[in-house]
Amino acid sequence: MILDDVHRGITKHKKARRVGRGLGSGRGKTAARGHKGAGSRAGYSYRLGFEGGQVPLARRVAKRGFSNNFFTAQYVIVNLATLEEAFESGAVVDAESLRAAGILKGQNDQIKILANGNLTKKLTVKASRFSAAAEEKITKAGGKVEKIGD
């Protein structure tokens, strides 16, 4: 590469596109303005946000609203495998004991016990919800299921 051709092909002042200079130019005839209508006339300008008569985005989007998401219950999922690791046989598993064991963190409304893993220990489990399989496994291991809340 020769050092004097670094800027070859780069123009400081790009020439303006000349519209309306015949069909062969690619921008002839209607000069990229289309046929008829206000946009084809001289002096036409549209206001900011105008979408050609369609209801503008600023009007389509809700300005305020309400969501029930704030009021939905936040469930913490706890698996049987976690209970098997964290608790001794005969223990009572509730929100306080789960928090003490470091399983529950932060603000939670309700606890749901799922059947992932095996349970061999006899536990008394107090939670908001249980999956059917989890309930079955807990009782099969000799433990008790207590539903709280709801």
Buried (B, 14 or more C-beta within 10 A) or exposed (E): EEEEEEEEEEEEEEEEEEBEEEEEEEBBEEEEBEEEEEEEEEEEEEEEEEEEEEEBEEEEEEEEEEEEEEEEEEBBEBBBBBBBEBBEEEBEBBBEBBEEBEBBEEEBEBBBBBBBBEBEBBBBBBBBBBBEEBBEBBEEBEBEBEEEEE
